[in-house]
Amino acid sequence: MRFFHRLERVFGRFAIPNLALYLIGGQVMFLGFALLAQFDVRKIMFLPALVRQGEFWRPFTFVLVPPVLGKVDLVAAVFLAISWYFFHMISQALENYWGVFRFNLFFLLGWVLTVAVAFLTPNEVTGYAFFAVSVFLAFAFLNPDFELYLFFILPVKIKWFALVMWLGFAYTFAIGGWQTRLGVLAATGNFLVFFASEIIQRIKTGRRHMRQQVRRTAFQQTEDEPRHRCHVCGKTDRTDPLTDFRYCSKCANDECYCTDHIANHEHTSASVAGKK
């Protein structure tokens, strides 16, 4: 947290408010150009092999490539509208929560990791999906009970979608090669940097709560135990709350007796008490 504050004091003036809105605006613009056959979107896609040939703008412009290319029918238009709206909504929520600088830093870290890993596979096109993935995971972590409507009908808490996504990442990381694993780390690296300390704190808090629960359970069990139990008949202050109990000083360990046996019992010796 202090590290972020120090960075903000130095670089905060360079932060861009409403960054997600600018990204969406750029994607809308290039999609419009593509539909009007005025621009080939492939010229701004990120292909590391072409960057090495001098097309230096690609690592910066690929975030403006729209999610859907080619002909846009009604279904694709609805998908684009919903995806852009949702991306802007959760991005704005994070920006309001963190502040402009930290949200920019979150984006920047994700971009750096993605670009760095992309050069390991120079002949493969890299998309901007890491933005949506990392922003989605961050929003779900901070707002786990936010509801999304599956198929526009069934309300499902966003934490379950995030859990499915994390399980998918875990499976991919487990079975994939080292390049695939680095890709997973690139997609989630900014999330881990921003939330690692809070995750660790939550784990510690959960363990502390579990220990406290164990103590409370043990204490409750102790409280449920009778305070007095007759050494002869076994009556207790729990089973017979109206009965008086006395302790015999002549018995080893000052045995307890009910009123029926306090004056009518055999005194226990140390050897008998030891066997008890």
C-alpha positions in Angstrom: 0.0 0.0 0.0 2.8 2.5 0.9 4.6 1.5 -2.3 1.5 2.5 -4.4 1.2 5.8 -2.4 4.8 6.7 -3.2 4.4 5.9 -6.9 1.2 8.0 -7.0 3.0 11.0 -5.4 5.6 10.8 -8.2 3.6 9.8 -11.2 0.0 10.5 -10.3 -0.2 13.5 -12.5 0.2 11.3 -15.6 -2.8 9.1 -14.8 -5.6 9.1 -17.4 -9.2 9.3 -16.0 -11.9 7.1 -17.6 -9.2 5.0 -19.3 -11.6 2.2 -20.1 -13.9 4.6 -21.9 -11.0 5.7 -24.2 -10.2 2.0 -25.0 -13.8 1.3 -25.8 -14.1 4.5 -27.9 -11.0 3.4 -29.9 -12.4 -0.1 -30.5 -15.7 1.4 -31.7 -13.8 3.7 -34.0 -11.7 1.0 -35.6 -14.6 -1.3 -35.9 -16.5 1.4 -37.8 -13.5 1.9 -40.1 -13.3 -1.8 -40.7 -17.0 -2.1 -41.5 -16.7 0.8 -44.0 -13.7 -0.9 -45.6 -11.6 2.1 -44.8 -9.0 0.3 -42.6 -7.5 -3.1 -42.2 -7.6 -3.9 -38.5 -4.8 -6.4 -38.9 -2.4 -3.5 -39.2 -2.8 -2.7 -35.5 -2.9 -6.3 -34.1 0.0 -7.4 -31.9 2.3 -9.8 -33.7 5.7 -9.8 -32.1 7.4 -11.0 -35.3 6.3 -7.9 -37.1 7.3 -5.7 -34.2 10.9 -7.0 -34.7 10.6 -5.9 -38.3 10.0 -2.3 -37.3 6.3 -2.1 -36.8 6.8 -0.6 -33.3 3.2 0.6 -32.9 1.6 -2.8 -32.5 2.3 -3.3 -28.8 0.4 -0.1 -28.1 -2.4 -0.3 -30.7 -3.6 -3.9 -30.2 -5.7 -2.8 -27.2 -7.9 -1.0 -29.7 -8.7 -4.1 -31.7 -12.5 -4.7 -31.3 -13.7 -8.1 -29.9 -15.6 -8.9 -33.1 -14.1 -8.5 -36.6 -15.7 -8.9 -39.9 -19.4 -8.6 -40.6 -21.4 -7.6 -37.6 -24.9 -9.1 -37.5 -27.6 -8.5 -34.9 -26.2 -11.1 -32.5 -22.7 -9.8 -32.7 -23.9 -6.2 -32.2 -25.8 -7.2 -29.0 -22.7 -9.1 -27.8 -20.5 -6.0 -28.4 -22.9 -3.6 -26.7 -23.2 -5.8 -23.6 -19.5 -6.6 -23.4 -18.5 -2.9 -23.8 -21.1 -1.8 -21.3 -20.1 -4.4 -18.7 -16.4 -3.7 -19.2 -16.9 0.0 -18.7 -19.1 -0.6 -15.6 -16.7 -2.8 -13.7 -13.7 -0.6 -14.8 -15.4 2.5 -13.6 -16.2 0.8 -10.3 -12.5 -0.2 -9.8 -11.4 3.3 -10.7 -13.8 4.8 -8.2 -12.6 2.4 -5.5 -8.8 2.6 -6.2 -8.5 6.1 -7.7 -7.4 7.0 -11.2 -3.7 6.3 -10.7 -3.9 2.8 -9.2 -6.4 1.8 -11.8 -4.0 3.0 -14.5 -1.2 1.1 -12.8 -3.3 -2.0 -12.8 -3.8 -1.7 -16.5 -0.2 -0.9 -17.2 1.1 -3.9 -15.2 -1.2 -6.2 -17.1 -0.1 -4.7 -20.4 3.6 -5.1 -19.6 3.2 -8.7 -18.6 1.2 -9.6 -21.6 3.6 -7.9 -24.1 6.6 -9.5 -22.4 5.2 -13.0 -22.6 3.9 -12.5 -26.2 7.5 -12.2 -27.5 8.1 -15.8 -26.4 5.7 -16.8 -29.2 6.5 -14.2 -31.9 4.3 -15.7 -34.6 1.1 -15.8 -32.6 -1.3 -12.8 -32.4 -2.0 -11.6 -28.9 -5.3 -9.9 -28.1 -6.4 -7.6 -25.4 -8.4 -10.2 -23.5 -6.1 -9.9 -20.5 -7.7 -6.5 -19.8 -11.2 -8.0 -19.5 -9.9 -11.0 -17.5 -7.9 -9.1 -14.9 -10.5 -6.4 -14.5 -13.3 -9.0 -14.1 -11.3 -10.9 -11.5 -10.5 -7.7 -9.5 -14.1 -6.6 -9.6 -15.3 -10.1 -8.5 -12.8 -10.2 -5.6 -14.0 -6.8 -4.3 -17.7 -7.4 -5.0 -18.3 -11.2 -4.7 -22.0 -10.9 -4.2 -22.7 -8.8 -7.3 -25.3 -10.6 -9.4 -25.1 -11.3 -13.1 -28.1 -12.7 -15.0 -27.2 -15.9 -16.8 -29.1 -16.0 -20.1 -30.7 -12.8 -18.9 -32.9 -14.8 -16.5 -31.0 -16.7 -13.8 -29.2 -14.5 -11.2 -25.8 -15.8 -10.3 -23.3 -14.2 -8.0 -20.2 -13.0 -9.8 -17.9 -14.9 -7.4 -19.0 -18.2 -9.0 -18.1 -17.0 -12.5 -14.7 -15.9 -11.1 -14.3 -19.3 -9.4 -14.9 -21.1 -12.7 -12.4 -18.8 -14.4 -9.8 -19.5 -11.7 -10.3 -23.3 -12.0 -9.8 -22.9 -15.7 -6.6 -21.1 -15.2 -5.4 -23.7 -12.6 -6.2 -26.5 -15.1 -4.4 -24.7 -17.9 -1.4 -24.0 -15.7 -1.2 -27.6 -14.6 -1.3 -29.3 -18.0 0.2 -26.6 -20.2 3.8 -26.1 -21.1 6.0 -23.3 -19.7 4.8 -20.8 -22.4 1.2 -21.5 -21.5 2.0 -21.1 -17.8 3.7 -17.8 -18.4 0.6 -16.8 -20.4 -1.6 -17.6 -17.4 0.7 -15.6 -15.1 0.6 -12.7 -17.5 -3.2 -12.7 -17.5 -3.5 -12.8 -13.7 -0.2 -11.2 -12.7 -1.5 -7.7 -12.0 -4.4 -9.2 -10.0 -1.9 -11.2 -7.8 0.3 -8.1 -7.3 -2.6 -6.0 -6.2 -4.4 -8.5 -4.1 -1.7 -10.9 -2.8 -1.4 -9.2 0.6 -5.1 -9.0 1.1 -5.5 -12.7 0.2 -2.9 -13.7 2.7 -4.5 -11.5 5.3 -7.9 -13.1 4.6 -6.3 -16.6 5.0 -4.8 -15.6 8.3 -8.1 -14.1 9.5 -9.9 -17.3 8.5 -7.5 -19.4 10.4 -7.8 -17.2 13.5 -11.6 -17.4 13.2 -11.4 -21.2 13.0 -9.2 -21.3 16.1 -11.6 -19.0 18.0 -14.5 -21.3 16.9 -12.6 -24.3 18.2 -12.1 -22.5 21.5 -15.7 -21.5 21.8 -16.8 -25.1 21.0 -14.5 -26.5 23.7 -15.7 -23.9 26.2 -19.3 -24.7 25.4 -18.6 -28.4 25.9 -17.0 -27.5 29.3 -19.9 -25.4 30.2 -22.3 -28.3 29.4 -20.4 -30.6 31.8 -22.0 -30.9 35.3 -20.3 -29.1 38.1 -21.4 -31.8 40.7 -21.8 -35.5 40.3 -22.6 -37.9 43.1 -19.9 -40.5 43.6 -22.4 -43.2 44.5 -25.6 -42.8 42.3 -24.2 -40.6 39.5 -26.8 -37.8 40.0 -25.6 -34.4 38.7 -26.7 -30.8 39.1 -27.8 -31.1 35.4 -30.0 -34.1 35.8 -31.3 -33.1 39.2 -31.0 -29.3 39.5 -33.0 -29.3 42.8 -30.7 -31.7 44.6 -28.0 -30.4 47.0 -24.5 -31.8 46.7 -21.8 -32.0 49.4 -18.2 -32.9 49.4 -16.8 -35.4 52.0 -13.5 -34.2 53.5 -12.8 -37.8 54.8 -12.8 -39.2 51.3 -9.7 -39.1 49.1 -9.9 -36.2 46.7 -13.0 -34.8 48.6 -15.5 -36.9 46.7 -19.0 -35.4 45.9 -22.2 -36.9 47.1 -25.9 -36.0 46.9 -28.0 -35.5 50.0 -29.1 -39.1 50.0 -25.5 -40.4 50.2 -23.5 -37.7 51.9 -24.1 -39.3 55.3 -24.4 -42.9 54.0 -21.4 -43.9 52.0 -18.1 -45.7 52.3 -15.2 -43.3 52.5 -12.8 -43.8 49.5 -9.2 -44.4 50.1 -6.3 -43.0 48.1 -5.8 -46.4 46.3 -9.5 -46.5 45.4 -9.5 -42.9 44.2 -6.4 -43.7 42.1 -8.2 -46.5 40.4 -11.3 -44.3 39.7 
